[in-house]
Amino acid sequence: MNILQELEDFINEFNQDNNADFEIDSIRVEFQKQYKQEELKKLGNWNKIKKNSNILHKLKKRLSDDEVTSAWRLEDHNIYYYNIQDKPKYRKAELVIFGMKQYHKEPPPRELISKILSILKTVSNIDICLDLPYKPNLEALSKHFTLKPYITKDGVVTDTSYINDTAIPMLEKITIYNKADKNNLKGILWRAEAKISIPNFKALALPLHDFKEIIDMAKESR
């Protein structure tokens, strides 16, 4: 079974049936190291991430600091796994594949992603993204959700907003940000990104419908 192809086929079918244009940007898989780590090492060189690196900082932003102990990157790909603190033996880890939908650089190779998922045999959650040629109507969204802006460590309020509590099953979080500004792209391009947990593929249609309804709210009275 090709898990990546199955996921993409499901999303493409949803897009066709619902006039949507969703794509996968990230995949995460939690796994037990004692069963999967040796197979993953056969895919290439995993290099340990330095403690002061930007990627480790990003990982810790997504989780509690004490959950991330150390992280490794697969060669020069946006593919990482990090140990999750489950004392005393640190047997659990989470693998993350970033940047599958990009414009400024090549995404991780599909064949490599498929091999990884064939080893891990499951997906814990994914980021589904939709790119828009205009700024979403955040004021319309704020009537239904609490939007939290991202503030830098220097106290600068950015144009990135989070919906950290959607109150919708499986739809864990939504991030809206200026994709053109982040990646130095020409023109106007905003991204809405939903983190969706996947207990099974058959249930994926429900949060996709909910995410589409939220996107439609952001199109109101632009």
N, C-alpha and C positions, 0 to 999 in steps of 0.2 A: 504494500500500500504506500503510495506517495502522499504523505500528509500535506505537504505544501500545495501540491496540485489539487488535492481534495478541498483544501481551504479556499484556494483561489477560485475553483469552479463554483463553490457554494456562493461566494461573494459576487462573482460575475453573474450568476443566475439571479441573485437578489437585485443587482443593479439593473438588469434587463427588465425585471418584473416591476420595478419601483422607480424607474427613471432616475437612478442614482449613479454616482461615479466614485464609490468607495474603493480604496486600495489598502493593502497591508503595508505598514511602515516598520513595525517592530514585532518580534516574536519572543516570548519568554517561556522557559521550561524549567520547572523545579525538578531536581533529580537527586538520587542517592549516589554519591561518588563511588562507593565501593563496587557498584554494579556497572557504572557507565564510564568512569573516568579513563580507564585504559583504552577503550574503544575510541574515545574522543581524541586521545593523544596520537592515535595513528593517522589523524587527518592532517597533521602538520605541527609546527612548533608553537607551543603556547608560552608566551613571554609574560612574566610577572609584572603587574602594573606598579609603578612607584607610588609611594604613599601620598606624595604631593601632586599627583597627576590630575589633569582636568577630568578624565573619564571616571576616576575613582570618586571625585567630588560629585559628578553627576549621578553616580550610582547611589551615593549616600543621600542625595537630595530626594531620591525616590523611596528610600527606606529609612528606618531609624538608624542612626549612626552605629549603634552597637550591634546591628544585625549583619553589617558587612565587615568581614575580617580581612580578606585579601582577595585579589582579582587577577585573572590571566586573560591575555588577548591572543587570539589565533592569528599569528603572523601579522600582516598589515590590514586585516579585514575588520569591519565593525562587528566583530563577534567576540563576546567575552563570557567568561563565567566567573562567578565569585562565590566564596564560601559563605554560608549562612551560619551564624553563631548558634549552635545547638550543643552546648557543652555536655559532656567533656570531650567528645571525639570529632566534632565538626564534620559529620558525614553528609550533611545536606549542602547542596549548591544550587544556584540558579544560573542558567545560561541565557544570555540576551543577544539577540541579533537586531542591530540598529540600522536605520537608513536604507530601508528597502525601496523607498520612494523618494528619490533625490533628483536634483537638476544640476548640481554643481560638481558632482563626482560620481564615479561608478558605484552601484550598490554591491553588496556581497554577492558572490556568484550563486546562481540558482542551484546549480548542481551540488555545491558545497552545503547549502542550506538543506537541500533534500537529504543528503547523506547524514547530516547532524540529526535531523528529525527521525530518520530511519533508525538511528541508534537509540535516541531517547524515547521514541514511540508515543509521544504525547505532546500536547501544548497546554501550558497553564493559562496564559493570557496573551492577547495581541493588542497592538495599537492600530486602529482603523483610522485612516486619514481622508480628508476631503479638502482639496485646494480650491480656493475661490479667487476670482479676479477683482475682488473688492473687499473692503473691511466689513466684517459681519456687524450687525446691529447689536452691540453689547447691551444697550439700554433695554431693548426688547427682551433679551435673555434675563436681565436682572429682575424683571417682573416675576419670573418663575423660579430662579435659582440664585444662590449666593455666589457672586463672582469675586474671586480674590486675586488682586494684581500681584505680579511677581516684583518684588523689591530687592534690588541688589544689596550686597553687604555694605555698600557706601550710602545706602538710603535712597537710591534713585528708583522712582516708580516707572516700570517699563510698560510697554503696550502688550505684554503677555498676561492673559487672564486664565484662572483655573476655576473650574467647578469641581470642588473636591468631594462634594456630597450630592449625588444626583437623585438619591432616594429611589433609584431604579435598579432592580436585580440585574446582576452581571455587568452593568454599565458603571464601572468603578470611578471614573474620573474623565473630565473633558478639559483639554487645553486648547486655547485659541491664541495664535501668535502671528506676527508679521514674518512670513517665510522669506519674502524677498529681502527684508532687512537682515535677517539672521544669516542668510547664506550669500549676501552681496549679489543678489540677482537684479536684473533690470526690470522695470515695470512694477506693477502692483500684484502681489500674490500673498494671500493670507491662508493659513491652514487651521482647520478644526480637526482635532485628534482625540479619539475616544479610546480609553483603555478598557478592554472588555475581557472578562474572565470566561473561560470556555469549559464548563463541566462536560459538555459533549457538543458535537457539531450541529446536531439537530435543533439545539436550543439557541443557536447563534442568530437566527432570524429575528428573535424577539428584541434583543438590544440593538440590532441594526435598524429595525423599524423605529425604536425609541430615539436613536441617534439622528435618524433622518427627520423626525418631527422636531427635534431641537434645532437642527440646521435650518429647517423651514422657518422656525421662529426668528432666527438670526437674519433672515432675508426680509423680514417685515419692515415696511416703511423706510427703506434705505434712502 
